Amino acid sequence: DAIETLYSRLVCLGITCDMIGDSLFLRDTLDTDPGLSWPACQDPLANSKGEYPGSRPDLFLADLTADLDVRAIGALVEMGAENAAYDAYRWGVHSLASSSSSSESSSPSSSDDDEHGFSMESAAELTYHPDNTVGQSFLQYHSETTSNYAQVQTLKALRGESEFSTATLVQRRIAAESIMVTMTMHAYAIDSMHRAVDACEDVNGDDSPDVGTEARLWDRGVASLSG
């Protein structure tokens, strides 16, 4: 049971079955006791039953690796490659940019947008869900009324503009990464879960909750937090 539980959490640890490899001790033990049962390593995208979350594991993986974009963008900023950093922010490197994040901000659906993951920019463009107190708290703390505050501040840090005009490259990297991790990814994950609940409860009142949308939005939240 302990091994199966560990396998089911590999996705949260950033470990794959290939990384685990083979155990000489286990191999010797199985040779001497063929009847010994040992659970096989599961794909990190699968749960303990070998089932993939939601309906699109490829999209789940795109969301899961979005945190690697944060590291890539930060590295480019510190190198002084602000144009490359912006391209990575807008289009994604490890994650995949959404073809139309704006429509998803107001009304999540399972349309063509779901054929893609998301970039840091598309996540930052999200209009906070009314029940997302974390996102609302960020805006209140900074005395802002527009939900794209995180995007505006990230772009300033990437380009060395406004209050970041005299900052060093390292300071700009730290600022950009901090904003993307806290104000963008954290709020985005919570927002996705609130929208998944809305889809499940059919808050729009059309009596046609979309199971695919529910699972996809929930997967986005889980993947964002895992990353």
Secondary structure in CASP SS format (residue, H / E / C, confidence):
PFRMAT SS
TARGET T0000
AUTHOR 0000-0000-0000
METHOD secondary structure of the structure
MODEL  1
D C 1.00
A H 1.00
I H 1.00
E H 1.00
T H 1.00
L H 1.00
Y H 1.00
S H 1.00
R C 1.00
L H 1.00
V H 1.00
C H 1.00
L H 1.00
G C 1.00
I C 1.00
T C 1.00
C H 1.00
D H 1.00
M H 1.00
I H 1.00
G C 1.00
D C 1.00
S C 1.00
L H 1.00
F H 1.00
L H 1.00
R H 1.00
D H 1.00
T H 1.00
L H 1.00
D H 1.00
T H 1.00
D C 1.00
P C 1.00
G C 1.00
L C 1.00
S C 1.00
W C 1.00
P C 1.00
A C 1.00
C C 1.00
Q C 1.00
D C 1.00
P C 1.00
L C 1.00
A C 1.00
N C 1.00
S C 1.00
K C 1.00
G C 1.00
E C 1.00
Y C 1.00
P C 1.00
G C 1.00
S C 1.00
R C 1.00
P H 1.00
D H 1.00
L H 1.00
F H 1.00
L H 1.00
A H 1.00
D H 1.00
L H 1.00
T C 1.00
A H 1.00
D H 1.00
L H 1.00
D H 1.00
V H 1.00
R H 1.00
A H 1.00
I H 1.00
G H 1.00
A H 1.00
L H 1.00
V H 1.00
E H 1.00
M C 1.00
G C 1.00
A C 1.00
E H 1.00
N H 1.00
A H 1.00
A H 1.00
Y H 1.00
D H 1.00
A H 1.00
Y H 1.00
R H 1.00
W H 1.00
G C 1.00
V C 1.00
H C 1.00
S C 1.00
L C 1.00
A C 1.00
S C 1.00
S C 1.00
S C 1.00
S H 1.00
S H 1.00
S H 1.00
E H 1.00
S H 1.00
S H 1.00
S C 1.00
P C 1.00
S C 1.00
S C 1.00
S C 1.00
D H 1.00
D H 1.00
D H 1.00
E H 1.00
H C 1.00
G C 1.00
F C 1.00
S C 1.00
M H 1.00
E H 1.00
S H 1.00
A H 1.00
A H 1.00
E C 1.00
L C 1.00
T C 1.00
Y C 1.00
H C 1.00
P C 1.00
D C 1.00
N C 1.00
T H 1.00
V H 1.00
G H 1.00
Q H 1.00
S H 1.00
F H 1.00
L H 1.00
Q H 1.00
Y H 1.00
H C 1.00
S C 1.00
E C 1.00
T C 1.00
T C 1.00
S C 1.00
N C 1.00
Y H 1.00
A H 1.00
Q H 1.00
V H 1.00
Q H 1.00
T H 1.00
L H 1.00
K H 1.00
A H 1.00
L H 1.00
R H 1.00
G C 1.00
E C 1.00
S H 1.00
E H 1.00
F H 1.00
S C 1.00
T C 1.00
A C 1.00
T C 1.00
L H 1.00
V H 1.00
Q H 1.00
R H 1.00
R H 1.00
I H 1.00
A H 1.00
A H 1.00
E H 1.00
S H 1.00
I H 1.00
M H 1.00
V H 1.00
T H 1.00
M H 1.00
T H 1.00
M H 1.00
H H 1.00
A H 1.00
Y H 1.00
A H 1.00
I H 1.00
D H 1.00
S H 1.00
M H 1.00
H H 1.00
R H 1.00
A H 1.00
V H 1.00
D H 1.00
A H 1.00
C H 1.00
E H 1.00
D C 1.00
V C 1.00
N C 1.00
G C 1.00
D C 1.00
D C 1.00
S C 1.00
P C 1.00
D C 1.00
V H 1.00
G H 1.00
T H 1.00
E H 1.00
A H 1.00
R H 1.00
L H 1.00
W H 1.00
D H 1.00
R H 1.00
G H 1.00
V H 1.00
A H 1.00
S H 1.00
L H 1.00
S H 1.00
G C 1.00
END
